[in-house]
Amino acid sequence: MSLASTHLFDTSSLDEIEPDSVPQSALHLGVVIPAYNEETNLGDLLAFLENFAAVSVHRPVELEVWVDVSGSTDRTPQIAHAWAYQWSAVHVVDTGHREGLLSALDRLLMLARGDLILRIDADVHFAACDLDSLIRKLSATQGGIVGPRVVPAPSPSRWVTRLSRAEFAIHHQVSLREPKTTLVQLFRGIPIRLRPDSGVEDVELQVQVTSHAGPAVYDPEAAVVVVPPTNLRDFLVQRVRTIRHVRAHTRRGYGRASTDSLCTVGTALLATLRDREVSPLDLTLFFAAEALARFAARWTNLFGREDLFTWAPLADTKRSVWSPSRRSGLTVPSEDVVPVLLR
């Protein structure tokens, strides 16, 4: 599908796809959702998954959905448990305290079962035809993991919008040569354990899967829309954290991020300029910001100032990736939910 037609978690686009003529057995799809303070988005994501299971045309789909709400301080646990009560495919994990994204994802991967496993963040939006495209792409190749193209939504900050578009345009060109998966990752159902000190969950997950199930595959026809930071400071902080985690990941020998290759980045830059996806000025601004972030990441390591870019958290305000008209009308219980491990 073209990026111009990227929309919210919508299933109407499947009406245009002809079903396979030969009936196929049901695909067992396990879905893992780390959902820390995601009351704004979780209900709509689960509504999308429920609807997708009902309308998938290429192959019948049976879903098993695992949601980790551990440590959430908003109404995410209540929303998840209400969905578990309404839809038997949903299972909730709540340890009662926050242990970080990698720990939550590792718990979910131990529990998830299926022919394929879908890892998806709650604060992105996706179309049903894109999920269907990922399933078909992985099924048609010898790959172990597949990811869609990442497209940033507009930010309240004009500068962040320009920087994010340049960042993900380069990410796209890099992935065409050395596939990178993030935010939404579909992979074969194999036993996986994430190393708790790896730092970058999407890189670590891709490394683990490709080591046991086959190479990474990139599907540029599928697109996932992500909400970027709301201001320039948060954009730079996010880049510093990512750079530091990737460097630590590489030092520990868990794998090498493809963007560390200057040759790959240079080729991607030339391709981005050729395709005119973003202006040369925006690319220049992004590389200037990236140079500043890399200097800051190295400086904090050299001088031991580990807290320099972590003392002030990213903005906690969650911006919805949904249009108000697509809100699910689920009634959420108001009483406190007693922490439980499984439901």
C-alpha positions as CSV (number, residue, x, y, z in Angstrom):
1,M,0.0,0.0,0.0
2,S,1.2,3.5,-0.6
3,L,2.2,5.8,2.2
4,A,-0.4,8.3,1.1
5,S,-3.1,5.8,2.0
6,T,-1.7,4.9,5.4
7,H,-4.6,5.2,7.9
8,L,-5.5,4.2,11.4
9,F,-6.1,0.6,12.6
10,D,-8.6,0.0,9.8
11,T,-9.8,-3.2,8.2
12,S,-11.8,-1.8,5.3
13,S,-8.8,-2.0,3.1
14,L,-9.1,-5.8,3.1
15,D,-12.3,-5.6,1.1
16,E,-10.2,-5.0,-2.0
17,I,-8.1,-8.1,-1.6
18,E,-9.1,-11.3,-3.3
19,P,-9.0,-14.3,-0.9
20,D,-6.9,-17.3,-1.8
21,S,-8.8,-19.8,-3.9
22,V,-7.4,-22.8,-1.9
23,P,-8.7,-23.0,1.7
24,Q,-5.9,-23.0,4.3
25,S,-5.6,-24.1,7.9
26,A,-5.9,-21.5,10.5
27,L,-2.8,-19.5,11.4
28,H,-2.2,-19.3,15.1
29,L,-0.9,-15.8,15.8
30,G,0.5,-14.9,19.2
31,V,0.5,-11.2,19.9
32,V,2.6,-9.6,22.7
33,I,2.0,-6.0,23.8
34,P,4.1,-4.2,26.4
35,A,1.7,-1.6,27.7
36,Y,3.1,0.7,30.3
37,N,0.7,3.6,30.9
38,E,-1.1,3.1,27.5
39,E,-4.7,3.9,28.5
40,T,-4.9,6.3,25.5
41,N,-4.2,3.6,22.9
42,L,-4.6,0.1,24.3
43,G,-8.3,-0.3,23.9
44,D,-8.2,0.7,20.3
45,L,-5.3,-1.7,19.5
46,L,-7.2,-4.6,21.0
47,A,-10.3,-3.6,19.1
48,F,-8.2,-3.7,15.9
49,L,-6.8,-7.1,16.7
50,E,-10.3,-8.5,17.5
51,N,-11.6,-7.2,14.2
52,F,-8.6,-8.4,12.2
53,A,-9.2,-12.0,13.4
54,A,-12.7,-11.8,12.1
55,V,-12.0,-10.3,8.6
56,S,-8.6,-11.7,7.6
57,V,-9.2,-13.0,4.0
58,H,-6.0,-14.8,3.0
59,R,-6.0,-17.3,5.8
60,P,-8.2,-17.8,8.9
61,V,-6.4,-16.4,12.0
62,E,-6.7,-17.5,15.6
63,L,-5.3,-15.0,18.0
64,E,-3.7,-15.3,21.5
65,V,-3.0,-11.8,22.9
66,W,-0.7,-11.2,25.9
67,V,-0.6,-7.7,27.4
68,D,1.9,-6.7,30.1
69,V,0.6,-3.8,32.2
70,S,3.1,-4.1,35.0
71,G,3.8,-0.9,36.9
72,S,1.2,1.2,35.1
73,T,-0.1,4.1,37.1
74,D,-3.0,5.1,34.9
75,R,-6.1,3.0,33.8
76,T,-4.2,0.7,31.5
77,P,-4.6,-2.3,33.9
78,Q,-8.4,-1.7,34.2
79,I,-8.7,-1.5,30.4
80,A,-6.7,-4.7,29.8
81,H,-8.7,-6.7,32.4
82,A,-12.0,-5.4,31.0
83,W,-10.9,-6.7,27.6
84,A,-9.8,-10.0,29.0
85,Y,-13.3,-10.4,30.5
86,Q,-14.9,-9.4,27.2
87,W,-12.6,-11.4,24.8
88,S,-11.2,-14.7,25.8
89,A,-8.1,-14.4,23.6
90,V,-6.7,-11.6,25.8
91,H,-4.5,-12.5,28.7
92,V,-3.1,-9.9,31.2
93,V,0.3,-10.0,32.9
94,D,0.6,-7.7,35.9
95,T,3.5,-8.2,38.4
96,G,2.5,-5.1,40.3
97,H,5.8,-3.2,39.7
98,R,7.7,-1.9,36.7
99,E,10.8,-3.7,35.7
100,G,11.5,-2.2,32.3
101,L,10.6,-2.9,28.7
102,L,13.0,-5.7,28.2
103,S,11.8,-7.6,31.2
104,A,8.2,-7.2,30.2
105,L,8.9,-8.3,26.7
106,D,10.9,-11.3,27.9
107,R,8.0,-12.4,30.1
108,L,5.6,-12.0,27.2
109,L,7.7,-14.0,24.8
110,M,7.9,-16.9,27.3
111,L,4.1,-17.0,27.5
112,A,3.2,-16.4,23.8
113,R,2.4,-19.4,21.6
114,G,1.7,-19.5,17.9
115,D,3.0,-20.3,14.4
116,L,4.0,-16.6,14.2
117,I,4.5,-14.1,17.0
118,L,3.6,-10.4,16.6
119,R,5.4,-7.9,18.9
120,I,3.6,-4.5,18.6
121,D,3.8,-1.3,20.7
122,A,0.5,0.1,21.8
123,D,1.3,3.7,20.7
124,V,1.6,3.0,17.0
125,H,-1.1,2.7,14.4
126,F,-1.4,0.1,11.7
127,A,-3.8,-1.0,9.0
128,A,-5.1,-4.5,8.6
129,C,-3.8,-4.8,5.0
130,D,-0.4,-4.0,6.4
131,L,-0.5,-6.7,9.0
132,D,-1.8,-9.1,6.3
133,S,1.1,-8.0,4.1
134,L,3.6,-8.9,6.8
135,I,2.1,-12.3,7.3
136,R,2.2,-13.0,3.6
137,K,5.7,-11.7,3.3
138,L,7.1,-13.9,6.1
139,S,5.2,-16.9,4.9
140,A,6.5,-16.5,1.4
141,T,10.2,-16.3,2.4
142,Q,12.8,-18.1,4.4
143,G,13.1,-15.2,6.7
144,G,12.8,-15.4,10.5
145,I,11.5,-11.9,11.2
146,V,9.8,-9.2,9.2
147,G,9.1,-5.5,9.9
148,P,7.2,-2.7,8.1
149,R,8.3,0.7,7.1
150,V,8.1,3.3,9.9
151,V,6.4,6.6,9.0
152,P,6.4,9.4,11.6
153,A,3.2,11.3,12.3
154,P,3.3,15.1,12.5
155,S,4.7,16.5,15.7
156,P,3.5,19.7,17.5
157,S,7.1,20.9,16.9
158,R,7.8,21.8,13.2
159,W,11.5,21.1,13.8
160,V,10.8,17.6,15.2
161,T,8.5,16.8,12.3
162,R,11.3,17.7,9.8
163,L,13.9,15.8,11.7
164,S,11.7,12.7,12.2
165,R,10.9,12.6,8.5
166,A,14.5,12.7,7.6
167,E,15.4,10.1,10.2
168,F,12.9,7.6,9.0
169,A,13.5,8.3,5.3
170,I,17.1,7.2,5.9
171,H,15.9,4.3,8.1
172,H,13.8,3.1,5.1
173,Q,16.7,3.3,2.7
174,V,19.0,1.5,5.1
175,S,16.4,-1.3,5.7
176,L,16.2,-1.8,1.9
177,R,19.8,-2.9,2.1
178,E,20.2,-4.3,5.6
179,P,16.7,-5.0,7.0
180,K,16.0,-3.4,10.4
181,T,12.8,-4.2,12.4
182,T,11.3,-2.0,15.1
183,L,8.0,-1.2,16.9
184,V,6.1,-3.9,14.9
185,Q,8.0,-7.2,14.5
186,L,6.5,-10.4,13.2
187,F,8.6,-13.5,13.6
188,R,8.4,-17.3,13.7
189,G,7.3,-18.9,16.9
190,I,10.5,-20.1,18.4
191,P,11.7,-20.1,22.1
192,I,13.4,-16.8,22.7
193,R,15.1,-15.3,25.8
194,L,16.1,-11.7,25.8
195,R,19.3,-10.7,27.6
196,P,18.3,-8.2,30.4
197,D,21.3,-6.0,29.9
198,S,21.1,-5.7,26.1
199,G,19.4,-2.3,26.3
200,V,17.7,-2.1,22.9
201,E,14.8,-4.5,22.8
202,D,14.1,-4.4,19.0
203,V,17.8,-5.0,18.1
204,E,18.1,-7.8,20.7
205,L,14.9,-9.4,19.5
206,Q,16.0,-9.3,15.8
207,V,19.5,-10.7,16.8
208,Q,17.9,-13.6,18.7
209,V,15.4,-14.5,16.0
210,T,17.9,-14.3,13.1
211,S,20.3,-16.5,15.0
212,H,17.8,-19.3,15.2
213,A,15.0,-18.9,12.6
214,G,16.4,-17.1,9.5
215,P,17.3,-13.6,8.3
216,A,15.4,-10.4,8.8
217,V,13.1,-9.3,6.0
218,Y,11.9,-5.8,5.3
219,D,8.4,-5.1,3.9
220,P,8.3,-1.5,2.6
221,E,4.7,-2.0,1.3
222,A,3.5,-2.2,4.9
223,A,3.7,0.9,7.0
224,V,3.3,1.7,10.7
225,V,2.8,5.2,11.9
226,V,4.6,6.3,15.0
227,V,4.1,9.4,17.1
228,P,7.4,11.3,17.4
229,P,8.5,13.4,20.5
230,T,6.6,16.7,21.1
231,N,9.6,19.0,21.3
232,L,13.2,19.2,20.1
233,R,14.7,18.5,23.5
234,D,12.9,15.2,23.8
235,F,14.0,14.3,20.3
236,L,17.6,14.8,21.1
237,V,17.3,12.9,24.5
238,Q,15.7,10.0,22.6
239,R,18.5,9.9,20.1
240,V,21.1,10.0,22.8
241,R,19.5,7.1,24.7
242,T,19.2,5.1,21.5
243,I,22.9,5.7,20.5
244,R,24.1,4.8,24.0
245,H,22.1,1.6,24.1
246,V,23.2,0.5,20.6
247,R,26.8,1.1,21.4
248,A,26.5,-0.9,24.6
249,H,24.7,-3.6,22.6
250,T,27.5,-3.8,20.1
251,R,30.2,-3.8,22.8
252,R,28.6,-6.8,24.5
253,G,28.8,-8.8,21.2
254,Y,25.0,-9.2,20.8
255,G,25.1,-8.0,17.2
256,R,25.8,-4.9,15.1
257,A,23.3,-2.3,14.1
258,S,23.4,-1.8,10.4
259,T,23.4,2.0,10.8
260,D,26.9,1.8,12.4
261,S,28.1,1.2,8.8
262,L,29.2,4.4,7.2
263,C,29.0,2.8,3.8
264,T,25.4,1.8,4.4
265,V,24.4,5.2,5.7
266,G,26.2,7.0,2.8
267,T,24.4,4.8,0.3
268,A,21.1,5.4,2.0
269,L,21.7,9.2,2.1
270,L,22.3,9.3,-1.7
271,A,19.2,7.2,-2.3
272,T,17.1,9.5,-0.1
273,L,18.3,12.5,-2.0
274,R,17.7,10.8,-5.3
275,D,14.1,9.9,-4.4
276,R,13.5,13.4,-3.0
277,E,11.5,12.1,0.0
278,V,12.9,14.9,2.2
279,S,14.8,18.1,1.3
280,P,18.6,18.4,1.5
281,L,18.2,21.0,4.2
282,D,16.2,18.6,6.4
283,L,18.8,15.9,5.9
284,T,21.5,18.4,6.9
285,L,19.6,19.4,10.0
286,F,19.1,15.7,10.9
287,F,22.8,14.9,10.6
288,A,23.7,18.0,12.6
289,A,21.3,16.9,15.4
290,E,22.6,13.3,15.1
291,A,26.2,14.6,15.4
292,L,25.2,16.5,18.5
293,A,23.5,13.5,20.0
294,R,26.5,11.2,19.3
295,F,28.9,13.7,20.9
296,A,26.6,13.9,23.9
297,A,26.4,10.1,24.2
298,R,30.1,9.7,24.0
299,W,30.8,12.6,26.4
300,T,28.5,11.2,29.1
301,N,30.3,7.9,28.8
302,L,33.8,9.4,28.9
303,F,33.1,11.6,32.0
304,G,30.9,9.1,33.8
305,R,27.9,11.4,33.7
306,E,25.4,8.6,33.2
307,D,22.6,10.8,34.5
308,L,23.1,13.8,32.2
309,F,20.5,12.8,29.7
310,T,18.3,10.6,32.1
311,W,17.5,13.0,34.9
312,A,14.6,14.6,33.0
313,P,12.3,12.0,31.6
314,L,10.7,12.3,28.2
315,A,7.3,14.1,28.3
316,D,4.8,11.8,30.0
317,T,1.8,13.2,28.1
318,K,0.5,10.5,25.8
319,R,-0.8,11.7,22.4
320,S,-3.4,9.5,21.0
321,V,-2.8,7.9,17.5
322,W,-6.5,7.5,17.1
323,S,-9.2,9.7,15.7
324,P,-12.1,10.3,18.3
325,S,-14.6,8.6,16.0
326,R,-12.8,5.3,16.3
327,R,-12.8,5.0,20.0
328,S,-14.1,1.7,21.3
329,G,-17.1,2.0,23.6
330,L,-15.8,-0.4,26.2
331,T,-16.9,0.2,29.7
332,V,-13.9,0.1,32.0
333,P,-14.4,-1.0,35.7
334,S,-13.6,1.8,38.1
335,E,-12.4,-0.4,41.0
336,D,-8.8,-1.1,41.5
337,V,-7.5,-4.2,39.9
338,V,-5.6,-6.6,42.2
339,P,-2.2,-7.4,40.6
340,V,-2.2,-10.9,39.1
341,L,0.4,-12.6,37.0
342,L,-1.9,-14.3,34.5
343,R,-5.5,-14.2,33.5
